[in-house]
Amino acid sequence: MRFIVGVDIGGTFTDCVALKVSDDSSAPVVKIGKASSTPPDFQTGFIGSLRAAAEMHGVAIEEMLANAQVYHGCTVGTNALVEHKTAKVGLLASRGHTDTIFIMKAGNRLKYQPAIEIAHVAKQTKPAPLVPKSLCEGIDERITFDGKVFAALNEDTARESIRRIVDQGVEAIAISLLWSSVNDTHEKRLRELVHEIAPGMFVSISSEVSPRVGEYERTIATIVNSLIGPPMRLYLEALEIDLKKHGYAGSLQIMSCTGGLIDADHAREVPVLTVGSGPVAGLIGAASLANAAEVGGGRNVITADVGGTTLDIGTIYDGTPVRRPTGSYGQYEYFVPTLDVRSVGAGGGSIIRTEGSVLKVGPHSAGARPGPVCFGRGGTEPTVTDAAVVLGYFDPAYFFGGKITLDVAAAEAALARVGAPLGLDGKQTAAAALHIIDSQMADAIWLTLTQQGHDPREFSLYGFGGGGGLHSAAIARELGARSVVIPMSNLAAGWSAFGISASEALVTEQTAMSLSSPFDPNEINKRWPMLEARVAAKLAKQGVPAEAIEFHRFAEMRYQLQINQVAVPAEAGVYDVATVERLVATFEAEYERLYGKGSGFAGVGFGLTSLQVHGTAKLSGLRLGDVVQQGGDTSGDAAKKSRDVIWYGRGGKPEATSVYNGAKLGVGFSAPGPAIIEFPDTTVVVPHGCTARVDPTGSVVIDLNAGA
């Protein structure tokens, strides 16, 4: 037998999904291992989750790893950015262009900012620079837009610039020169000079990190890559040492924000590809389920990954995860193709507090340490988890499958202290806080969908992560969504880790273009083979044979005189005039869907700004429909004793509520709300007027009956 292992590190817990696959073609058996995350030494929690999963399978961690392939959703880069624990970086840019990052790019500095910040012009400020001016050096060289060398690289002055910033103690260097996206010779030579002067220095060059037209975004991508390069390198080295100590001899595959797996060496070189990769894995898993079984009534899905620290929101439209061409770090936007997953500070660890006469929830989190007050680990500030246990949604003796006993009295006392200035007792504060956090989550999802041009009423909501079952029905009702799905029941608690283990290898290569319509098919035909060859070479390093690779082409286009660039699927094969016309028609249709009918204007012509090739290949071979969860006893009565629950919005009086043992539920089970379904790792809340049922995939589907 062998094991397929996916590990996702969250702000509070580290999840491991381990699937045992037998040679006799029987269905894989899945177990979830959870351990507290252990910042800053995240590898400790990683190994802890592996050990927990191995124990669930009844084997030692060494035995499991000796016969395993390990896939990892690495959050080290994301955490380093969020916590501002990044490397000290120097920037080498073309002479006269070192101020690009300080000037920024007009209104783009307000992108992804809250509406109140955008509307309050007097409060608008630029963020702190990613690199101080003292560490920015201008390089004597110049390449023109068509790739010709106008001024050769002056290596003597370049060495002087490199020495100046190295002498200031930089830990990494970013190199971003004008038009390096069409001619990278100067950037590559500068990297060689850096290594001559400072061997072992982490160096990022923009032509490899983000080979796109767009000086500002390309430079930011390169700087962000350098900011997280050293911490990522240290983490992966420590993790690989620990894995080897425990018997793992295979290669470590890392989840990327593009929606697939890359090898650890690639992640070391371009760690910006790992930013936000954990939530992306959950989106990939949800797309697999929606396409396989259309659980919840269709292939349009909102994903709500509710963890201890954040709510991560993704969109699947007609079975395909929605992408965007850029990532962001605060107010800085950069070019890296990614699945469109957006995170807000809302989760089980979100802290409840009073500011003046207002009760607020989040975005700050209690994290893994000290955690919620009810965990008894020294926490003093109440959280959403504290509110849920006080209201009766959680069984204090069965949280985390009984591994943690919750202190209800301590949680209620902490909530009472917060609510006292508002005249609220502990239970009233808990009800108000839960109502607030559900509304905040619904607002964040509504904003995401409307910005993508979608109507929430046409979607089902897949709720996963530790808190997905608690919040999803309330969120979906506020949005007017079709239904709620808790994917594959208890597995939802580790859904992102499962998504990682079921993901494909994926490598993306892109090239900058600067074509105006009518497009010359010959210019396009020159680029596709080059990109596909680069994709195949990188996948070969992951052990993928050429015949196993599937290529997917994309073209990024815009209307001339307009700023919005849109990536659309492009046909395979050799291009001619008719193929180009179909590509333009695809772009126009997608543009109108995103920005409204009549928003485009073909009279000004079109611009082709980038070509991309995504290469995919199966690694684990795992098929979602083959998974079997074991450990539950479906014999006997699934009903537990009912308990009193306070349902916010229905007054403050406790109501007797049916409670079911999720491990005993079989396909076809149905229960009306109000009800609570308890699994070892997740709790599903079914409000009044709703009905929960277990569908053939083992997922809990909540039908939202209007007017309840």
Buried (B, 14 or more C-beta within 10 A) or exposed (E): BBBBBBBBBBBBBBBBBBBBBEEEEEBBBBBBBBBBBBBEEBBBBBBBBBBBBBBBBEBBBEBBBBBBBBBBBBBBBBBBBBEEBBBBBBBBBBBEBBEBBEEBBEEBBEEBEEEEEEEEEEEBEEEEBBBBEEBBBBBBBBBEEEEEEEEEBBBEBBBEBBEBBBEEEBBBBBBBBBBBBBBBBBBEBBBEBBBEBBEEBBBBBBBBBBBBBBBBBBBBBBBBBBBBBBBBBEBBEBBBEBBEEBBBEBBBBBBBBBBBBBBBBBBBBBBBBBBBBBBBBBBBBBBBBBBEBBBBBBBBBBBBBBBBBBBBBBBBBEBEBBBBBBBBBEBBBBBBBBBBBBBBBBBBBBBBBBEEEEBBBBBBBBBBBBBBBBBBBEBEBBBBBBBBBBBBBBBBEBBBBEEBBBBBEBBBBBBBBBBEEBEBEBBBBBBBBBBBBBBBBBBBBBBBBEEBBBEBEBBBBBBBBBBBBBBBBBBBBBBBBBBBBBBBBBBBBBBBBBBBBBBBBBBBBBBBBBBEBEBBBEBBBEBBEEBBEBBBEBBEEBBBEEEBBEBBBBBBBBBEEBEEBBBBEBEEEEBEEEBBEEBBEBBBEBBBBBBEEEEBEEEEEBBBBBBBBBBBBBBBEBEBEEBEBEEBEEEEEBEBEBBEBBBBEEEBEBBEBBBBBBBBBEEEBEBBBBBBBBBBBBBBBBBBBBBBBBBEBBBBBBBBBEEE
